[in-house]
Amino acid sequence: MKGFNIILVILLLLGSCKEKNSQAETPVKEVEKEVATVFGSAFEADEVKSATDMADAITGLQQTDSLDVTFSGEVTEVCQMKGCWMKVALGDGEEMRVTFKDYGFFVPKDIAGKEVTLHGKAFIEEISVEDQKHYAEDGGATKEEIDRITAPKATYSFVADGVRLTN
């Protein structure tokens, strides 16, 4: 009986040691028969806001508010170090900085100009000078561009738990 218990414990330990892939890429068939790749958690895209609708919705937020939402927009910039953030156009020259929940996944560095659908939380955030300089460096800015950053800046931010990239 004691030997059986030991074998059972060993099997349970081995079964729980499976490696999780935190950067899961899941091909998803779309209704229009387009193939998409999902980074992070898969999500239903029933009510997807456009980028301009998203801009209207976030403009009314206070800095202490957030908005759970799914929206689509064009990627304008991606972190060139490892794909750990991106910017999405909202229209009228506005952009939203997108990071990824719990730093749990990244996106390809070459998706600028492509359409994405994002699911997560939108909010307004004040970015410190230090963080702005860090993001500018990751984005490939020149030293002169980085040196021009001298004041904190309120920005539209989004923490995505899932990103769908149409191939």
C-alpha positions as CSV (number, residue, x, y, z in Angstrom):
1,M,0.0,0.0,0.0
2,K,2.9,2.4,0.9
3,G,4.5,1.7,-2.5
4,F,1.3,2.4,-4.3
5,N,1.0,5.8,-2.6
6,I,4.5,6.7,-3.6
7,I,3.9,5.8,-7.2
8,L,0.7,7.8,-7.2
9,V,2.5,10.9,-5.8
10,I,5.3,10.6,-8.4
11,L,2.7,10.3,-11.3
12,L,0.8,13.4,-10.0
13,L,4.1,15.4,-9.8
14,L,5.1,14.4,-13.3
15,G,1.7,15.3,-14.7
16,S,1.8,18.8,-13.1
17,C,5.3,19.6,-14.5
18,K,4.1,20.1,-18.1
19,E,5.5,23.3,-19.5
20,K,3.0,26.0,-20.3
21,N,3.6,28.1,-23.4
22,S,2.8,31.6,-22.3
23,Q,3.1,33.0,-25.8
24,A,0.4,30.8,-27.4
25,E,-0.4,31.4,-31.0
26,T,-3.7,29.9,-31.9
27,P,-4.9,29.9,-35.5
28,V,-8.6,30.9,-35.6
29,K,-10.9,30.6,-38.6
30,E,-13.0,33.8,-39.0
31,V,-16.5,33.9,-40.4
32,E,-15.2,35.5,-43.6
33,K,-12.8,32.6,-44.0
34,E,-9.8,34.8,-43.1
35,V,-7.2,33.1,-40.9
36,A,-6.1,35.0,-37.8
37,T,-3.5,34.4,-35.2
38,V,-4.3,35.1,-31.5
39,F,-1.6,36.2,-29.1
40,G,-2.6,35.8,-25.4
41,S,-6.1,34.6,-24.6
42,A,-8.6,33.8,-27.3
43,F,-11.7,36.0,-27.1
44,E,-15.1,36.4,-28.7
45,A,-15.4,39.4,-31.0
46,D,-19.1,40.0,-30.9
47,E,-19.2,43.7,-30.2
48,V,-16.0,45.2,-31.7
49,K,-15.6,49.0,-31.6
50,S,-13.9,50.9,-34.4
51,A,-10.8,52.9,-33.6
52,T,-12.8,56.2,-33.8
53,D,-15.6,54.8,-31.6
54,M,-12.8,53.8,-29.1
55,A,-11.4,57.3,-29.2
56,D,-14.8,58.7,-28.4
57,A,-15.3,56.2,-25.5
58,I,-12.0,56.8,-23.9
59,T,-12.0,60.6,-24.2
60,G,-14.8,60.7,-21.6
61,L,-12.9,58.7,-19.0
62,Q,-11.4,60.1,-15.8
63,Q,-7.9,59.0,-14.8
64,T,-9.4,56.6,-12.2
65,D,-11.8,54.9,-14.6
66,S,-11.3,52.0,-17.0
67,L,-13.3,50.5,-19.8
68,D,-13.5,46.7,-20.7
69,V,-13.7,46.7,-24.4
70,T,-12.9,45.0,-27.7
71,F,-11.8,47.2,-30.6
72,S,-10.0,47.1,-33.9
73,G,-7.3,49.5,-35.2
74,E,-4.2,49.8,-37.3
75,V,-0.8,49.2,-35.6
76,T,1.4,52.2,-36.0
77,E,4.5,51.1,-34.0
78,V,5.8,48.1,-32.2
79,C,8.6,47.7,-29.6
80,Q,11.6,46.7,-31.6
81,M,13.3,45.1,-28.6
82,K,10.9,42.1,-28.2
83,G,7.4,43.1,-29.2
84,C,6.3,43.9,-25.6
85,W,4.2,47.0,-26.5
86,M,2.6,48.6,-29.6
87,K,0.7,51.7,-30.6
88,V,-2.7,51.6,-32.3
89,A,-4.1,54.5,-34.3
90,L,-7.4,56.0,-33.0
91,G,-7.9,58.6,-35.7
92,D,-7.3,62.4,-35.8
93,G,-3.6,61.7,-35.0
94,E,-4.4,60.1,-31.7
95,E,-2.8,56.8,-30.7
96,M,-3.3,54.3,-27.9
97,R,-0.3,52.6,-26.2
98,V,-1.0,48.9,-25.8
99,T,0.8,46.6,-23.3
100,F,0.1,43.0,-22.6
101,K,-1.5,41.6,-19.4
102,D,1.0,40.3,-16.9
103,Y,3.8,40.7,-19.5
104,G,2.4,37.2,-20.5
105,F,2.8,37.4,-24.3
106,F,4.4,39.5,-27.1
107,V,3.5,40.4,-30.7
108,P,5.7,40.2,-33.8
109,K,7.9,43.2,-34.3
110,D,6.9,43.6,-38.0
111,I,3.2,44.2,-37.7
112,A,3.2,48.0,-38.1
113,G,0.5,48.9,-40.7
114,K,-1.6,45.8,-40.0
115,E,-5.1,45.6,-38.5
116,V,-5.5,44.0,-35.1
117,T,-8.5,43.4,-32.8
118,L,-7.7,43.8,-29.1
119,H,-9.6,42.7,-26.0
120,G,-8.8,44.2,-22.6
121,K,-9.0,47.4,-20.5
122,A,-8.7,50.9,-21.7
123,F,-7.7,53.8,-19.4
124,I,-6.0,57.2,-19.3
125,E,-2.5,57.1,-17.7
126,E,0.2,59.7,-17.0
127,I,3.5,58.4,-18.3
128,S,6.7,59.7,-16.5
129,V,9.6,61.2,-18.4
130,E,11.7,58.2,-17.5
131,D,9.1,55.8,-19.0
132,Q,8.6,57.9,-22.1
133,K,12.3,57.9,-22.7
134,H,12.4,54.1,-22.2
135,Y,9.6,53.6,-24.7
136,A,11.2,55.9,-27.2
137,E,14.4,54.0,-27.0
138,D,12.6,50.6,-27.4
139,G,10.8,52.1,-30.4
140,G,14.1,53.0,-32.1
141,A,14.0,56.8,-31.5
142,T,17.2,58.9,-32.0
143,K,19.1,60.4,-29.0
144,E,17.9,63.8,-30.1
145,E,14.2,62.7,-30.0
146,I,14.7,61.1,-26.6
147,D,16.4,64.2,-25.2
148,R,13.4,66.3,-26.2
149,I,11.2,64.4,-23.7
150,T,11.1,66.7,-20.7
151,A,7.6,66.5,-19.1
152,P,5.1,63.8,-18.0
153,K,2.4,63.1,-20.5
154,A,-1.2,61.9,-20.2
155,T,-1.8,59.1,-22.7
156,Y,-4.5,56.7,-23.8
157,S,-3.4,53.2,-22.6
158,F,-4.7,49.7,-23.0
159,V,-3.8,46.4,-21.3
160,A,-4.7,43.6,-23.7
161,D,-5.4,40.1,-22.6
162,G,-5.7,39.0,-26.2
163,V,-4.7,40.3,-29.6
164,R,-6.0,38.9,-32.9
165,L,-3.9,39.6,-36.0
166,T,-5.5,38.9,-39.3
167,N,-3.0,37.1,-41.6
